[in-house]
Every structure is written in structure tokens, then in C-alpha cells.
Amino acid sequence: MMIGRRIFLVCALAGLVAGCSTTSYNWGWYVVWPATSQGWTNLQFMLGGVWLTIALSVIAITFSVVLGFLVALPGLSERRSLRAVNRVYVEVFRSIPVLVMLLWIYYGLPVVIGLKLGPFMAGVVALALCDSAFEAEIFRGGIQSIEKGQIEASKSLGLGYFHTMRYVVLPQAIRRVLPPLGNQFVYMLKMSSLVSIIGLLELTRRANELTVTEYRPLEIYTVLVLEYLILILIVSHLVRRLERRMNVG
């Protein structure tokens, strides 16, 4: 019920702003109004990119979480060389803008190593690489927040490194890093719009193409804003439910 009320308030606010505008702009909501055949066709075209946006974000965040966790482990090592590997990876991929990484992977890999990726896979790789640096820091901070006394107690019980991480450290660390991981998923949803620049027909690309044919950018991009707002509200609601279920303070 809460998420439904939030979505209703967002839509109502958007309608109020559009209806109460004091500018001389002649609104042409017929291009996205579902009661007309033209508007319904345009809406279907725009909404057709929702699942591609969600698929791109989910696959990219899955790879970035796994990669980020693997990168975080060397950062916890007592060996300086392993910590250096962690720092170099994090600093490099955290410093590169997502758009620049996306363009380099899409246009650069075919030239450098002869690997040609489609827009979807190029988007997944670019988003996962850039986000994994942030995920690594989240995991490193979450694991280091576990009291050292628990790790020492695990060693005294004869548990090795793997079993200590699996049964003692990670169950607690995951609960602590869940809120920032949820924020990263919201970030991933927003950054997925950048993949439109290399031709992926997700939400933003479809809105751009519709704007070229209908010449109504304000109305079309208003609908695009609402689409992203609703998606992010749903994701935020699901993350908060998961946090309450795991009793995350």
C-alpha cells in the first residue's frame, strides 16, 4: 500500500505541475495520452524499454557485487602486495566516468583486442566494472566492521579462514552492507540510461527516438522521468522490506 501511495503522489504532482504551468507553452499531451490511439502506441513503445532497463541493471549489479567482493578480499590481507592490487583496482575504476568507460569498451575493444560487444553486453561490462570498485569498498568496510574478537574466537575454535568468513563474518557483514548495496542498485538503474548513447533501446533511447518523430520533448521526457521515478520507488521499497526482514539497524 505504501509504494502505491508514493507512485500515486508522484503522478499527481507531475500532473499538477503540468496543469498549473503559467508559461505560454502549448502542451501536447495527446502524444502520450493513453485514451488516443497515437498516445497509446507511443506509450507502448516507451514502456517496451522497461524490461531491458531492468535486465541491464540486474545483470550489471550482479556481476559488480561478485567482482566487488572478490576485489575486497585482497584489501583485507596482511600482505602489502595484495592490498596494493585492491587499491590500484579501486582507484582506477572509481576514477573513470561511466560514460567514458562505456564508450571505450564499445569502440575501443574491437580495435585493441578484436572483441566486438553489442550494446547490451558493452553496457553490462562498463557498468559492472565501474560499480565494482564501489562495491569492493562497501564490502571491505562491512567486513572490517566485524569485531576482531569474533575472528580470534573462531580461530581458537579451530575454524579456518574460509569457515570463519562463511559462518561468522559474512552473515553479519551482509546485514550491515545491505543499505549501501541497495543504494548502488538505485545508482545502477539511473546509470543504465547512459547506454542509450550506443544504441540500446532501453527507456531513454526510446524516449529520444520518439522525440525525433513527435517533436514533443517536454511531454515525452516528463513520462520518462515518471518511469524512472516509479522504478526507483519500487526498488527502494523492496530494499527497505528486505532490511526490515533482516533486522538491519
N, C-alpha and C positions, 0 to 999 in steps of 0.2 A: 504493500500500500504506500509506503514512504517513497519508493522510487517512482511510482505512478504519479504521486502528487508533485514531485520535483519536475518530472517531464511536463506535466500539465502547466506548472507555473512558468517554466521556460518558454513553452509555446505561447502562452497567454501574454507574457511580457513582450515577446517578439511581435505578436500581432498588435499589441497596444502601441509599441514604438512606431511600427509601420503606419498604423491608422492615425496616429496623432502628429505625424510629421508636419511641420509648418513650412517646409520648403515647397518650391514650385514644381518639384519633380512629379511627373505623371506616372504613378505606379502601374505596372502591367502584370498584376498577379495572375492573369489568365495563363501565363506560360508555365506556371507550376500549380495551378488550381485544379484539384482532382475532379471537380464537377464538370470540367470541359474535357473533350477528347484530347485536345492538344496538351493541356496541363497534365492529364493522367499519363499520357505517353511520355512526356518529359520527366515526370516523377518516377515512373518505372525505370527509365533509362538511368537516372541518377541513383536510385536505390539499388540498381543492379551492381554497383560497386561496393556495397556494404560488405558482402561476404568476402570479397577479395581483400578489402582493407583488414578485416578481422583475421583472415587466414595469414596474410603477410605479417601482421603484428604478433599473432600467437606463435607462429613458427620462428620468427626472429627472436622473440623474447625467450623461447625455449632454448634455442641454441646459445643465446647470450648468457642465460643463467648457468647452463652446464659449463660453458667455456670460462665464465667468470669464476665459478667455483674452483675449476682446475687451476686457473691463474692465481687464485688467492692462496692456495696451499703452499707454493714456494715462498710466498711472502711471510709465512709463519715459521719457516725453517730457521734453524740456528746457524746455518751455513750462509756466509755472506754472498757467495756466488748465486745461490738460489734466490735470495732476496733481491739481488740485482736484476735477475730475469723478470721478477714480478714488477719491480719499479720501472724498468725500461718499457715493458709491455703497457703498463697502465699509463705512463706519462705520454707515450707515443699516441696511443689510440684515444686517449682522453683529450688530446690537444687538436686532433684533426676534426674539422667540422663534418657533420654527417653528409651534407650535400657534396662537399669536396670528395669525401671517400666514395660516395655513390658514383659520381662522375668518373673517378679514376678507375674503379672496378669495372664499370660498364664499358668505358672507352680505352682504358689502359691495359687491362689484362689480355685482350686479343693481340695487342702489339708486343707486350713484354714476354708472355709465356704461351701465346697462341690459344688461350682459353676464352671462348665467347660464351658469355652468360646471357640468358634472356632477362628482360626487365624484372620479372618476379624474383628469380634467383639472385640477381645482382642486388636487388633491394634487401633480400634476406641477409646476404653476406655483409653488406655495408652496415645495416642496422645492427646486426649481431656483433660485429667487430667493435664498433664504436660504443655500443651499450655494455659489452662485456667488461670493459675497463672500469665502468662504474659499478657493475655487479661484483667485480673482484674486490673492490674497496668495501662494498657493503658486507660481503661475506667475511672478509678479513676482520672488519670491525666487530661483526657479530660473534665470530669465534673467539676473538681476543677478549670480549666482554665476559666470557665464562671464567669464573674464579679458578685460579691456578690450583687451589687446594683440591678441587674436584678431579683435576687431571692427575695430581700427585696421588690422590687416594685410589684412582683407577690403576695406576702403575703398581701401587702397593698390593693391590688385589691380583696382580699378575696379568692385567689386561694389556695387550699390545697397542700400538698406535692406531691401527685400523679399528679394533673393537672399542677403544676409548672414544674415537671420533664418532663411531656409529651409534653407540649406546649411551654415551654420556654428553658429549659436546654438541653434536649436530641437532639432536631433538630440542635442546634448549636454544641453540643459536638460531634455528629456523623460525622459532616463535618470535625472536627479537628482530629478525631482519624482514619479517613479513610486511610490515608497513612500508619500508622503503622499496621493497620489491614491487608492491602494488603501485607506488608512485612511478617506478620505472616502466611498468606496463602502460600506464596512462601516457607517459612520455613517448613510448613506442607508438601508441596509436596516433599521436599528433605528428611524430616524425615520419610516419608512413606516407603522409601527404607529399613528401619530397620526392617519392619515387615516381610521381606523375611526370616529372621533368624528363624521364627517359622512356615515357610512353605507356606505362602500366595503367590500364583502365580501371583504377580504383576511384574512390569518391571524388577527389579533387580533379583528376584528369577528366572525368565525365562532366563535371561542372564547367571546366574550361571549354570543352568541346561544345557543350550546349550553349554557352555564352556566345561563341562564334556564330552559331546558326540563328539564335533568337535575339541577339543584341539587347538582352536584359540582364546585365551583370549583377545589379543590386538585388533583384529578386532571387536569382539563381544562387548567388553566394550567401544570401540570407538562409535559404534552405540548406545549403552546405554547412553553415555554422550550426544550425539546429541539429543536423545529422551527427556532427562530431560531439556536440553537447550531450545529446541523448546517449550516444555510445559511451562516452566517458562517465556519465552519471550511472549508467548500468554497471560498468566495470568498478567504479568506486563503491557502489552499493554491495557488489559481490565480495570485494576485498574486505570491507568492513564486517560483513557477515562472517567471513572466514576468520577474521581477527577475533570476533566475539566468541566464535566456536572454539578457538584455540586459547581463549582467555589471555589474549595479548594486552598487557597494560600500556 
